[in-house]
Amino acid sequence: MPAQPPRFLSAPGTGLPGWVPESLERTTLRARWLVGLLVVPAVLAGAVVLGILLVPLGAMVAAPLGVLVAVLVGLWVWKGAPRRLLRAFGATPLVDRDDLGVLRARGTLELLCASLGLVVPALWLTEDPSANAAVVATSPRRAVVVVTRGLLSTFDPVALEAVLAHELCHLRHGDAALRTVAGALVARLAWVGDLGEWLHRILGQGNELRTDLAALAVTRYPPGLGDALRRMAASASSTRLLDRPDGRATRWLWTVLPGPPLEGDALIGQLDAPRVRADALDEL
């Protein structure tokens, strides 16, 4: 009897054949995390203001001011998250329109966004020799795809398409906002210690593998994604993305984890390791 394809590779009603649907449980958990990351600092700030002003101004004045401060802090966290995360990545807008790698990346983004029904995001660059990419967005209409110099200069069109498809699927999947807000917060709190694993737990174990599966539906050569993951993992040790504390804290936001590859016991249960992901894609 022939082997049956995994159920999660079919998604009737999505308009995207092969799209990996989000379960209600994952969507709800993501929404809770995002609301918590926005509301908790806002409520704390509002409570502090309320406590300071309660005695001299009274409850009638202090309470509205506390609410106003809470709202402003929540908006500040939301609106400022992309900028703070891009700063942690050391990324700048790509303005070189004559570079072949830049032209290829922009053209690939346009083709993929047409397939996914997305507004074409801005393309930013971080000068890093490793091959990697990330997406920064709190809204699909105001997104930024960050690529490394190593990705633009060393990847062929097939591999580049696979990597960009993965990042755009984070955007289409609906988890880019959580990644951006959580990443910005851990980048700002990097002085406290390494919060990278905490960020990984927020994003969800196995989310990168699920996004890989989604990307297969929009790439013209699906096996190219597994090859790209292996090539990115091989270049990850040359990265400088981990030189700064905020870069280390946000390491799980990249397509492939920067730094030395996980080996041996470190791979147990680690569905987001590029080696595990590439091997899983080979089995499809």
C-alpha positions in Angstrom: 0.0 0.0 0.0 1.6 3.3 -1.0 2.5 5.7 1.8 -0.1 8.5 2.4 1.1 12.1 2.4 0.9 13.8 5.8 -2.5 15.3 6.5 -1.1 18.7 7.3 0.1 19.2 3.8 -3.4 19.6 2.5 -5.4 22.7 3.4 -8.8 22.9 1.6 -10.5 26.3 1.6 -7.3 28.3 2.1 -6.9 29.3 -1.5 -3.3 28.0 -1.3 -2.9 24.4 -2.3 -0.6 22.6 0.1 -0.7 25.4 2.6 -0.1 24.2 6.1 -3.2 25.4 8.2 -2.8 26.8 11.6 -4.6 24.9 14.3 -7.0 26.8 16.5 -4.9 25.9 19.5 -1.7 27.4 18.0 -3.5 30.5 16.8 -5.0 31.1 20.2 -1.7 30.6 22.1 0.0 33.0 19.7 -2.7 35.6 20.3 -2.4 35.2 24.0 1.3 35.7 24.0 1.0 38.8 21.8 -1.7 40.4 23.9 0.4 39.6 27.1 3.5 41.1 25.7 1.7 44.3 24.9 -0.7 44.5 27.9 1.7 43.6 30.7 4.2 46.5 30.3 1.2 48.8 29.6 -0.6 47.8 32.8 2.5 48.0 34.9 3.3 51.5 33.6 -0.3 52.6 34.2 -0.3 51.2 37.7 2.9 53.0 38.5 1.5 56.3 37.3 -1.7 55.7 39.2 0.1 54.9 42.4 2.3 58.1 42.1 -0.6 60.4 41.4 -3.3 58.9 43.5 -2.5 60.7 46.7 -1.8 64.2 45.4 -4.5 64.3 42.6 -7.1 61.9 43.8 -8.7 58.9 42.1 -10.8 61.0 39.7 -7.8 62.5 38.0 -5.1 59.8 38.6 -7.2 56.9 37.2 -7.7 58.4 33.7 -4.1 59.5 33.6 -3.0 55.9 34.5 -5.2 54.5 31.7 -3.9 57.0 29.2 -0.3 56.1 30.1 -1.1 52.4 29.8 -2.6 52.9 26.3 0.4 55.0 25.2 2.9 52.4 26.5 1.1 49.6 24.6 1.1 51.6 21.4 4.8 52.5 22.0 5.7 48.8 22.3 3.7 47.9 19.2 4.8 50.8 17.0 8.4 50.8 18.0 9.0 47.0 17.9 10.1 46.8 14.2 12.5 49.6 14.6 14.1 48.2 17.7 14.4 44.7 16.2 16.0 46.0 13.0 18.5 47.9 15.2 19.3 44.6 17.0 19.9 42.9 13.7 22.2 45.8 12.5 20.1 46.1 9.4 19.8 49.0 6.9 17.7 49.6 3.8 19.0 48.1 0.6 19.6 51.0 -1.8 22.0 49.4 -4.3 19.7 48.9 -7.3 22.5 47.7 -9.7 23.7 44.7 -7.6 22.7 41.4 -9.2 22.0 39.8 -5.9 19.7 42.7 -4.8 17.8 42.7 -8.1 17.4 38.9 -7.9 16.1 39.1 -4.3 13.6 41.9 -5.1 12.3 40.0 -8.2 12.0 36.8 -6.2 10.1 38.6 -3.4 7.7 40.1 -6.0 6.9 36.7 -7.5 6.4 35.0 -4.2 4.2 37.8 -2.8 2.0 37.5 -5.9 1.6 33.8 -5.1 0.9 34.4 -1.4 -1.3 37.4 -1.9 1.0 39.7 0.1 2.2 43.3 -0.3 5.8 43.2 -1.3 7.9 43.9 1.8 10.9 46.2 2.0 14.3 44.6 1.7 17.0 45.4 4.3 20.5 44.2 4.6 22.8 43.3 7.4 26.5 43.0 6.6 27.1 39.5 7.8 29.1 36.8 6.0 26.8 34.0 6.9 23.7 33.2 4.8 20.5 34.0 6.7 17.2 35.9 6.6 14.5 37.2 8.9 11.2 39.0 8.7 10.2 42.0 10.8 6.5 43.1 10.8 3.6 44.0 13.0 1.4 44.3 9.9 1.6 42.4 6.5 1.4 45.8 4.8 4.4 47.2 6.6 6.9 44.3 6.5 10.6 44.2 6.2 12.6 41.1 5.0 16.2 41.3 6.3 18.9 39.4 4.4 22.6 38.9 5.1 25.3 39.8 2.7 26.3 36.1 2.7 22.8 35.1 1.4 22.8 37.6 -1.4 26.3 36.9 -2.6 26.5 33.1 -2.4 23.0 31.7 -3.0 21.7 30.8 -6.4 18.1 31.7 -7.5 16.6 28.3 -6.4 18.1 28.5 -2.8 17.3 32.2 -2.5 13.7 31.6 -3.5 13.4 28.8 -0.8 14.7 31.0 2.0 12.6 34.0 1.1 9.5 31.8 0.8 10.1 30.6 4.3 10.3 34.1 5.7 7.2 35.2 3.7 5.3 32.3 5.1 5.9 33.6 8.6 4.2 36.8 7.4 1.4 34.9 5.6 1.0 32.5 8.5 0.3 35.3 10.9 3.1 34.9 13.4 5.4 37.7 12.2 3.8 40.2 14.7 4.5 38.0 17.7 8.0 37.3 16.5 8.6 41.1 16.1 7.1 42.2 19.4 8.7 39.4 21.4 12.1 39.9 19.7 12.1 43.7 20.3 11.3 43.1 24.0 14.1 40.6 24.5 16.5 42.8 22.5 15.7 45.7 24.9 16.1 43.4 27.9 19.3 41.7 26.7 21.3 43.3 29.5 19.4 41.1 31.9 20.9 37.9 30.4 20.4 35.5 27.6 16.7 35.5 26.8 17.0 33.5 23.6 15.6 30.3 24.9 12.7 32.2 26.5 12.0 33.7 23.1 12.1 30.3 21.5 9.5 29.0 23.9 7.2 31.9 23.1 7.5 31.3 19.3 6.8 27.6 19.8 8.9 24.5 19.4 8.6 23.2 15.8 7.3 26.5 14.4 10.3 26.7 12.0 9.6 23.2 10.7 5.9 24.0 10.2 6.9 27.1 8.3 9.3 25.0 6.1 6.3 22.8 5.2 4.3 25.8 4.3 7.1 27.2 2.1 7.1 24.1 0.0 3.8 25.0 -1.5 5.0 28.3 -3.1 8.5 27.3 -4.3 9.0 26.2 -7.8 11.6 23.6 -6.7 10.6 22.2 -3.2 13.8 20.2 -2.7 15.7 23.4 -2.8 14.6 24.3 0.7 16.3 21.4 2.3 19.5 22.1 0.4 19.3 25.8 1.4 19.0 24.9 5.1 22.1 22.7 4.9 24.1 25.4 3.2 22.9 28.0 5.7 23.8 25.8 8.6 27.3 25.3 7.1 27.8 29.0 7.0 26.3 29.8 10.4 29.6 29.5 12.3 31.0 32.5 10.4 28.3 34.8 11.7 28.8 38.0 13.5 25.1 38.3 14.5 25.9 36.9 18.0 28.6 39.5 18.8 26.1 41.8 20.6 23.8 40.8 23.5 20.7 41.8 21.6 21.8 39.8 18.6 22.2 36.7 20.8 18.8 37.2 22.4 17.1 37.4 19.0 19.0 34.5 17.4 15.8 32.3 17.1 14.2 34.8 14.7 16.5 33.9 11.8 15.8 31.3 9.2 18.6 29.2 10.6 20.0 29.5 14.1 23.3 31.5 13.9 26.4 30.0 15.4 27.8 26.5 15.6 25.3 23.9 14.6 23.6 21.8 17.3 25.1 18.3 17.5 24.6 15.1 19.5 22.3 15.3 22.5 21.5 18.9 21.8 19.5 17.8 18.8 17.1 15.6 20.9 13.6 17.1 20.7 15.0 20.1 18.7 12.6 20.3 15.8 13.9 23.7 14.7 17.5 22.7 14.2 18.3 23.1 10.5 19.7 19.5 10.3 16.4 18.1 11.7 14.3 20.3 9.4 16.3 19.3 6.3 16.1 15.6 7.1 12.4 15.9 7.7 11.9 17.6 4.3 13.8 14.8 2.6 11.3 12.4 3.9 8.3 14.0 2.2 
